Amino acid sequence: MASPPFLELCGVSKGYGPPERRTEVLSDINLTIGRGEFVAVVGRSGSGKTTLISLIAGLLAPDSGVILINGQEVGGPGPDRGVVFQNYSLLPWLSALENVQLAVDQVFPNWPPQQRLKLADRYLAMVNLAAARDKLPCDLSGGMRQRVSVARALAIDPEVLLLDEPLGALDALTRGTLQEELERIWRQDRKTVLMITNDVDEGLLLADRIIGLTTGPRATLGPVFEVDAPRPRTRHALNHDPEMSRLRGEICEFLVAAGRKSGTKSRATPPKHSELVVGVGA
C-alpha cells in the first residue's frame, strides 16, 4: 500500500529572465512523495534539477503551482527542510563541530548550550567524524567536508532532506563510501528524502523510486522507475541482479533519448561492470 502524500508539487513551473527573453526552465511539475520515502530524480546537466531542489527548499518561488509539505504550503526556507549541496557550503573559519552547531543554535535557540553541543556531537558521530570535530574545513578531505554537510542538515531534525548531487564532486572510492553511509543513515532515521543525481547506479543503490527529468527548456518529470531491490543494498548485489540490470538500461535509454531530443550528445551511457564495483555511474 502506497504511503499518503507528504511532499507534493502540483503544477509547478519556473522560469528566469525578463518577459521578452524569458527561459522557461521547469514546466508543470507534479510529484508526490510519501513520508519516509527516498526518491531520486535523474536528468542531464542543465535540465533544471537544482532549480527543482531550490523551489522545494523555499529558496525560489514558483511562477505557478504550489508546493506542500504535510499539507502546508511552502512559502520560504524553513527548518523542516535540510539541504545538502554539492559544494559543501561550510564556513571556513569554523570547525566541523562549530559548523554543525551553527545550524543547531539557529533552530533550537532555547535549548541549553550543553544540549545543543550534545546534539551536534551526536550527528558528527553518526557520519563517523567524531575524531575530526575540532578540525577546520581546510584540514578535511572532500569526503569529510561532505559528511559535515550531511551532519549539519540532519542535526536540525528536518522532516524532508534535500540532496542536490551531494556526492558529485568526489572521487569514485569516496563517493562509494558515502553512498553506503547515506543508505545506512536513511535506514536509521527514515527521513523523507529527495535526491538529485546524474548517477544512475547511485539512484539504484539508495532510492525507492527513480524519476526522470526531461531536458529543458520547459523540463518536466518523465517516467517513474520503481526500485524493488531489498535493503540494505550493495553494489555487488545490484551488479548481479538481472532486474536491476534491466532497470539500469531503461533509465539510461531515457537519458540518452532526452539528449537526442535536446540536440546534444548525452553523457548518460550504461556504465561498465568494472565501474559499478566502485559505484561510478553515468
C-alpha positions in Angstrom: 0.0 0.0 0.0 1.4 3.4 -1.0 2.2 5.9 1.6 0.0 9.0 1.8 1.5 12.1 0.1 3.8 14.0 2.4 5.7 16.2 -0.1 3.6 17.4 -3.0 4.3 19.5 -6.1 1.2 20.5 -8.0 1.6 22.1 -11.4 4.9 23.8 -10.5 6.6 25.9 -13.2 9.6 28.2 -13.0 11.5 30.5 -15.5 14.1 33.2 -15.5 14.7 36.5 -17.2 12.5 39.4 -18.4 9.4 38.6 -20.4 10.9 39.3 -23.8 13.9 36.9 -23.1 12.4 34.6 -20.6 13.6 31.0 -20.3 11.1 28.5 -19.0 13.2 26.1 -17.0 10.6 23.8 -15.4 7.0 23.3 -16.6 4.0 21.6 -14.9 6.0 19.6 -12.4 3.7 17.2 -10.5 5.2 14.9 -7.8 4.0 13.2 -4.6 6.4 11.6 -2.1 5.3 9.6 0.9 6.6 10.1 4.4 9.9 8.2 4.8 10.3 7.6 1.1 13.6 8.0 -0.7 13.2 9.4 -4.2 15.9 10.1 -6.7 15.5 12.5 -9.7 17.9 11.9 -12.6 18.4 14.2 -15.5 21.0 15.8 -17.8 23.1 18.8 -16.8 21.1 22.0 -17.3 17.7 20.3 -17.1 16.7 22.3 -14.0 17.5 19.8 -11.2 19.0 22.4 -8.9 16.0 24.8 -9.6 13.7 22.0 -8.5 15.6 21.5 -5.3 15.7 25.3 -4.7 12.0 25.5 -5.1 11.3 22.8 -2.6 13.8 24.3 -0.2 11.9 27.7 -0.4 15.0 29.5 -1.9 13.0 30.2 -5.0 9.3 30.8 -5.5 7.4 29.0 -8.3 5.9 31.1 -11.1 2.8 28.9 -10.9 1.7 25.9 -9.0 2.1 25.0 -5.3 4.5 23.0 -3.1 3.1 21.4 0.0 4.8 19.6 2.9 2.4 17.7 5.1 -0.5 19.8 3.6 1.2 23.2 4.4 2.2 25.4 1.5 6.0 26.2 1.3 6.4 30.0 1.4 10.2 30.2 2.1 13.1 28.4 3.7 12.4 26.6 7.0 13.9 24.1 9.4 11.5 21.4 8.2 13.8 21.0 5.2 17.5 20.2 5.4 19.6 20.8 2.2 22.9 19.3 1.3 24.6 21.0 -1.7 27.4 19.6 -3.9 29.8 22.4 -2.8 29.7 21.7 1.0 28.8 25.3 1.9 30.8 25.2 5.2 32.2 28.3 6.9 36.0 28.0 6.6 36.8 29.7 10.0 34.6 27.3 12.0 35.5 23.8 13.0 33.5 20.7 11.9 31.6 20.8 15.2 31.0 24.5 15.1 29.6 24.3 11.5 27.0 21.8 12.8 26.4 23.8 16.0 25.7 26.9 14.0 22.6 25.2 12.4 21.6 23.7 15.7 21.8 27.1 17.5 19.6 28.7 14.9 16.9 26.0 15.0 16.9 25.3 18.8 17.9 28.7 20.4 16.1 27.9 23.6 17.9 24.7 24.4 20.7 24.7 27.0 24.1 25.1 25.4 25.2 21.6 26.6 22.2 20.0 25.0 22.9 21.7 21.7 26.5 20.6 21.9 25.5 17.1 22.6 23.2 17.1 19.5 25.9 18.4 17.2 28.4 15.8 18.6 25.8 13.0 18.0 25.4 13.8 14.3 29.1 14.1 13.7 29.5 10.7 15.2 26.7 9.4 13.0 28.7 10.3 9.9 31.9 8.9 11.6 33.6 12.3 12.2 33.8 12.3 16.0 37.6 12.3 15.8 37.6 15.3 13.4 35.2 17.5 15.4 37.8 20.3 16.1 39.3 20.4 12.6 38.7 23.3 10.2 37.3 22.5 6.7 40.7 23.2 5.1 42.1 20.3 7.2 39.4 17.9 6.0 39.2 15.9 2.7 36.3 16.5 0.3 34.5 13.4 1.5 34.9 14.5 5.2 33.6 18.0 4.3 30.5 16.5 2.7 30.0 14.4 5.8 29.9 17.6 7.9 27.3 19.0 5.5 25.2 15.9 5.9 25.6 16.0 9.7 24.6 19.7 9.7 21.4 19.0 7.7 20.4 16.1 9.8 21.1 17.8 13.2 18.2 20.2 12.7 15.9 17.2 12.5 14.2 18.2 9.2 11.1 16.4 8.0 12.5 16.4 4.5 16.1 16.0 3.4 17.0 17.6 0.0 20.2 16.3 -1.6 21.5 18.3 -4.6 24.1 16.0 -6.2 25.9 15.9 -2.8 28.5 13.4 -4.0 29.1 14.6 -7.5 32.4 16.3 -6.8 34.0 13.4 -5.0 36.3 10.7 -6.3 34.9 7.3 -7.1 36.0 5.5 -3.9 34.9 8.3 -1.6 31.6 8.6 -3.4 31.0 4.8 -3.0 31.8 5.0 0.7 29.4 8.0 1.3 26.7 6.3 -0.7 26.8 3.5 1.8 26.8 6.0 4.7 23.7 7.7 3.3 21.9 4.4 2.9 22.8 3.5 6.5 21.7 6.9 7.9 18.4 6.8 6.0 17.6 3.4 7.3 18.3 4.6 10.8 16.3 7.9 10.7 13.9 7.2 7.9 13.7 10.8 6.7 11.8 11.7 3.6 14.5 12.2 1.0 14.6 13.8 -2.4 17.9 13.4 -4.1 19.1 14.9 -7.3 21.7 12.9 -9.1 23.1 12.2 -12.6 24.5 8.8 -11.4 22.0 6.0 -12.3 23.7 3.5 -10.0 23.6 5.9 -7.1 19.8 6.1 -7.6 19.5 2.3 -7.7 21.6 1.9 -4.6 19.7 4.4 -2.5 16.2 5.2 -3.8 12.7 3.6 -3.6 11.8 5.3 -6.9 13.8 7.0 -9.6 12.1 9.7 -11.7 13.4 11.0 -14.9 13.6 14.8 -15.7 13.3 15.7 -19.3 15.7 18.0 -21.0 14.9 21.8 -20.8 13.7 24.3 -21.6 10.3 23.5 -20.1 11.6 20.4 -18.5 9.1 18.2 -16.7 9.1 14.9 -14.9 9.2 11.8 -17.1 8.8 8.1 -16.4 8.9 6.6 -12.9 11.1 3.6 -12.2 10.3 1.5 -9.1 13.4 0.1 -7.4 12.2 -3.1 -5.6 15.6 -4.5 -4.5 15.7 -5.4 -0.8 17.7 -3.3 1.7 20.4 -3.0 2.7 21.7 -2.9 -0.8 25.2 -3.5 -2.1 26.7 -2.6 -5.4 27.9 -6.2 -5.8 24.3 -7.5 -5.4 22.9 -4.9 -7.8 25.5 -5.8 -10.4 24.4 -9.4 -10.4 20.6 -8.8 -10.3 19.1 -9.2 -13.8 16.1 -7.0 -12.8 18.4 -4.1 -11.7 20.4 -4.5 -14.9 17.2 -4.2 -16.9 16.1 -1.2 -14.9 19.5 0.5 -15.3 19.3 0.0 -19.1 15.8 1.6 -19.2 16.9 4.6 -17.2 20.0 5.1 -19.4 17.8 4.8 -22.5 15.6 7.5 -21.2 18.5 9.8 -20.6 20.1 9.1 -24.0 16.8 9.8 -25.7 16.4 13.1 -23.7 19.8 14.1 -25.0 18.8 13.3 -28.6 15.7 15.5 -28.3 17.8 18.4 -27.0 20.1 18.1 -30.0 23.2 17.4 -27.8 25.1 14.2 -27.0 24.1 12.7 -23.7 26.7 11.9 -21.1 24.5 9.1 -19.8 25.7 5.8 -21.0 25.4 2.3 -19.5 28.3 2.0 -17.0 30.9 -0.7 -17.4 30.9 -3.6 -15.0 34.2 -2.5 -13.5 32.9 1.0 -12.8 29.9 -0.4 -11.0 32.1 -2.1 -8.4 33.2 1.4 -7.1 29.8 3.0 -7.7 30.6 5.2 -10.7 27.5 5.6 -12.8 26.7 7.5 -15.9 
